[in-house]
Structure formats: C-alpha cells, structure tokens
Amino acid sequence: MSTEVEIVRAVADLRTRDAAWHAQGETVAMVPTMGAIHEGHMSLVRQADRLAGHVVASIFVNPLQFGPKEDFAAYPRGEARDAALLAQAGAALLFTPNANEIYPKGFATTVQVAGVTGGLCGATRPDHFDGVATVVAKLLLQCGPDIAIFGEKDYQQLLVIKRLVRDLNMPVEIVGGAIVREPDGLALSSRNAYLSAEERETAPLLHATIQQASHELAAGLSAEQALESARASLEAAGFRVDYLEARDPETLAPLSGPVASARILVAAFLGKTRLIDNVAVRPQA
C-alpha cells in the first residue's frame, strides 16, 4: 500500500475527485472517522478497499456530538500520523475539513433520527445522535460514496446511520465492520489512551463480563438474571456502569426474560474514561 494519501480540505475538491471516479465507472467507499487512527479504523479502510475501487477516509472531530462536559477539546488529534496510517491501510483520499467547512456561518439544520436513538447512549448523552446524524448526512451528501463503512463497536450509532440512510433514501449502502480487539479482549478505541496503567489492566473485564452474560443468555438464563450478575461483577471490579442492557439486534427494543437472539450493550466508566462495548447473543446449536 501507498505511504501517502491525497488530502483535500474543501467540499468542492472532494466532490470533484469523487465525480471523476464515478465518471470512469468506478466505485467509491467512505470511512468517516474522528482521527486518532488505530487498527480498528484501519480494518474498516481495508474492508472498504475490498468492496470498492477507491476509498475516501475523513477526519473531523465533530463538535455537535460532544456534550458540554465531554472531551471535545482533549480528543486526540494528529493529522500527519493519521494520514500515514490511513494510506497504509489503502485510503486513496483523505477529507479533513475544518469546522467552518462543515458548519458555515448561519448553519441552522439538525438531523434527528427517532426510535433507535432511544435509551442507551441516547439517554445518557443528550443530543449526541443529533450531532452524529447531522454530520454523517453531510459527509455522505458531500462525498456521494456507493458504500460507507462504520464500526460495530458503536453499535447503536451504526443502526442510527442505517435508519437515517433508509429514511432519507440516500443512495449509499451502509456496511458494518467487526469490532477489533486487543489480545486481552479490550475493544480498540481512541479513548483507551486516557486509561492509566492500572485501569488498562482492569479494562478487559468489560468484554469478558458481557461475553459471559451472552453465554448465560444463550443457555436460557433470563436477561434480568444475566445482566444483574454482570453488573455486580463490573461494579466489584471498579467500573461505574452507565448502562448494561439486552436489546433487539435490529430495532434496539429492550428485551427481558429468556431471549433467543439479542445484543448486549454496555457503557461504563473506569476512572474518568467512558468505555463502550457490545456482543451478540446467538442461540446455542
């Protein structure tokens, strides 16, 4: 793969490049990111590269999806490093707009998706998904890709974007990318850098605990019993649980009792760092 990627910062330049590829009958996949690139992002770019002729990655730390006391100012930034990693993974073009390019003076439109935004991160991070839906709608309209890839680690976000695209008849296929984990099971995240050494040792218990709960659900234990036990284990290990729920994998409707198919989703603080994860529950063969 190349060690360099072409960088554009203006919407007009992005559209010109994309239009040229489409005029040649070639397909384009987009991988939107907020930077702080890690192997999880790179796996999405490699997946996009397998599905389309050209990959456009974007880096934009979106102010609309951060709450007033969240880590917008502290969020890791490093364009040169990120560009090199994205190029290595197969990105042909990197779109790195500033805030004025995305939200010019007088910008007054917000996109709001109902239903799948209820509960989970939608309950504990008010307006978060309005910010996500707004910026993703803009990026997809600005780039015009045939395919866009989003990671399954942000599972609720993935379903929000699928609903957004379906409801607004956007001509783009939304594809989920599998969660990439450290060898000890911790889901890769840019926010893992906030963890202290001691917290980093504890953090893999988040995945191990919900994985155990998924096995218990698959074996016939009720959602209430499995999740109560999981919450107790996390709290005993020092996590402050934001939410821990079993939801329908397609609609995110809450589930209770014995369930045949589900998604367990969790958000929990370890120190000051908020970690999220999820696992599928599938019937035992």
N, C-alpha and C positions, 0 to 999 in steps of 0.2 A: 504494500500500500504506500501511497504518497506520504511524505513527511510534511507537506504543506497543503493548505486548503485556501481557496479563494475566499476573501472576506468582503462582504458588502454590508453597508450600514443604512442604506436608503431603500424604502419600499419600491421606488421606481426601478432601481437597479436589480432588486430581487425579482420583480415581475418580468423585466427584460430577459434575464437569464433563464427563468423558468419557461417563458414563452418560446424562446429559441429551442429549448429541448423538445417541447411539445410540438413545435412546427416540424421537427425532424422525426416525429412519430415515436419519440422516446418517453418513457415513464419516469415519474419523479416521486420519491418518498420523502417525507419530512419527519424529523425527530426534534420536537421542541424541548429545550432544556432551560434551566436557570444557571447553567455553568457549574463550576466546582466538579468537573467531569471525573467520573470514576468508571470502573469496569461495568457497572450496571448500565450507564449511558452508552458505553462503547458496544455493549452487547446489542442494544437497540439499533445502533447505527449499522452494525454488521447484519442484523436481521433485515433492516431496510435495504441494505445493499444487495441482499439475496432476492428481494422482492421487486426491485425497480432498477432502472438503468442509471439513475443518478440520485444521490442523497443530499438533501438540504438539511443541515442542522441549524438550530437557532439558539442563541443565548440571550435571555432577557430576564433580569430579576424583576419580577412584576410587582410593583408596589400595591396594586389593587387587591392582591390575595394575602397580604400580611395585615394582621391586626395591629392596633396602636402600641401594644406592649410586646410585639413579636420581634424577630431577629432580622428585619429588613436591612438595617444598617450594618449589622455584623455578618450577614450572609457572605460566605467565601467568594471572592472574585479573583480571577487571574486569566485574562484572555489569551495571552501567549501560550501558556501551558495547556489551556483547554483546547485551543485551536490545533496544537500539535497532536494531542490525543485523538481528537475527532478525525483529523486527517489520517492518522494511523489506522483508525477503525474503518475508514472508507468514505467519509463525507467528501463531497465534491465542492460544496459551497457552504459557507457559514454566514448566517444573517445575525448581525449584532447591533440592533438599533438602540438608540438612546430613548429615554422616556418621552421626549418631545416628538419623536418619530411615531411612536405608538399612540400616545395620548397628546395630540397637539392642543394648543390653546383653544379653549371653547369646547373641548370634547365633553359630551353630555349623555352618552348612551351606555347603558349597562345591560348585559345579557343575563337573564335569570332562568335557571332550569329548576322546575319543581319535581316533587316525587323522590327521585333518587338522592337529592341533596338533604333529605330529612334525616335527622339524627346523626350519630357517629361524628365525623369531623364537622358536619353541617351544624350540629348543635353546640359544639364547644368552640368553634371558630366562626362566629357570625360574619357573614358577607364573604367568607373565603371563596366559596364556589361561584359567587357572582363575579369575583375577580378572575378566577380560573376560566370560567365560561367566556367572559368578555375578551380576555387576551387570546385564548385559543381560537375563538371565532375570528378575531382579527388576523392572527397568523395564518390560519387556513385560507382566508379570503385573499390575503396579501400574496401568499406563495402559490396557491392553486395546485397542491400536490394531488396525485392519484391515490396515494396511501399516506397515512400518518401513524406513527408508532408511539405508544405510550406504555410505560411500565406497569405491571400488575401490582407492584408494591403499593402504589397509590390506587387501590382497587376501586374505592368509591369515586375518585376522580375519573378513572377510566370509564366507568358506567355513566357518569355525568356527561363526558365528552361524546360517548356513543349516542346518548339521548339527544344532545344538542345537535349533532350532525343529522340524525334521523329526522328530528322535528323540523329543522330548517332546510331539509332537502339539499344539503351540501354534497356535491359530487366527489366525495372522498371516502375511502374505506379506512375505518379505524381498526387497528390491529393491536392486540395486547402483547407485551413482551414479558417473558418469565422473569420472576424475581431472581436476582443474582445474590449469592450469599458468600460470606467468609467461610473458611473451612469449619469454623465452630458454629455456623448456622445464622449468625447475625446478618440481617438483610443490609446490603450496601446502601448507604445514604450519605449525602454531603454533610448532614448534621452529626454523623458519627465522630467527626473531628472535634466536636465540643466535649466528648466524653473524657473524663480523667482516666488514668491508668486503672484505678480500682473499679470505676464504673464500666470500663471496657471489658473487664473480666466478668462482670455480672450480666452485661447486656445480652449475651446469647441465650440466657434463660427465658427471654421473652418468646423467642421462637420455639424453644424446647417445650415451654409450657403450653402454648396453644397447639402445638403438634400433638402433645399428649391428650389434650382435650378433644382434638379431632378424632383420634383413635377411639376415645371413650364414646363419642357420639356415634361413630361408625359401628361400634359394638352394641349400640342400643340404649346407652345411658341417655337420660333426658338432657336437653340443653341447659336447663336450670342447674342440675347437679354438676354437670361437667364444667360449666363456667364458674360456678361458685367455688369449686375446688381450685380451678385455675387462678381465679382472683386471689384466693387466700395464699397460694404459692407465690404469686408475684409480689404481693404486699409483704410477705415474710422475707423476701429477698431484697426488699428496699425500693421496689417500684411504687409509684403513686399512679394508680390506674385512672385514666381519663374515661375510657370506655372499653368494654370487653363484651362482644355480642355475637350471636349466631344469626346470620341473615340469609335470605334467599339469594343465591348467586346471580340471578338475573335482574330481580326487581329491588333487592335490598330490603324487602319487607322483613320485619322481625319474626323470628321463629321461636317456638317453645315446644317442650315435650320431646319425644323421640323424633328425629328427623332423618330422612333418607339421603338428602343432599343439602349442603349448606356451605357457607363461607364464614369462618370465624375471623373477626376483625378486632384488632386491639390497638389502642394508643395508650402509652404510659410514659410518665416522666421518670427519668433516672437522674437524680440531681436536678439540674436545670434543663436537661436535654429531653425533648419530647421525641419518642421513638414510635413508629407505627409498623405494623406487620399484619399479615393475614395468611391463612391456609385454607385449602379446600377440604371439605368433608365429603367423602365418597362412600357409597355402600360397600361393605365387605363382599368379596366374591364368594 
